[in-house]
């Protein structure tokens, strides 16, 4: 695979991971999945896509999940 193809594949994989993140945030915000479950799924998919997730990025993802959970709990569901 040449460099351009590799970069395109990496870009598509990164977009896929971003979409997964959006779905997981929505699911946490609806109470359908726990913070730990969402984090585990995110990390597993990133690993399957061979996308390294830096600790800072994982922390930011966790913060997004926590904010979604707080919104869910604030609605009293």
Secondary structure, DSSP 8 states (H G I E B T S, - for coil): --HHHHHHHHHHHHHHHHHHHHHHHHHHHTTSS-HHHHHHHHHHHHHHTT----HHHHHHHHHHHHHHHHHHHHTT-
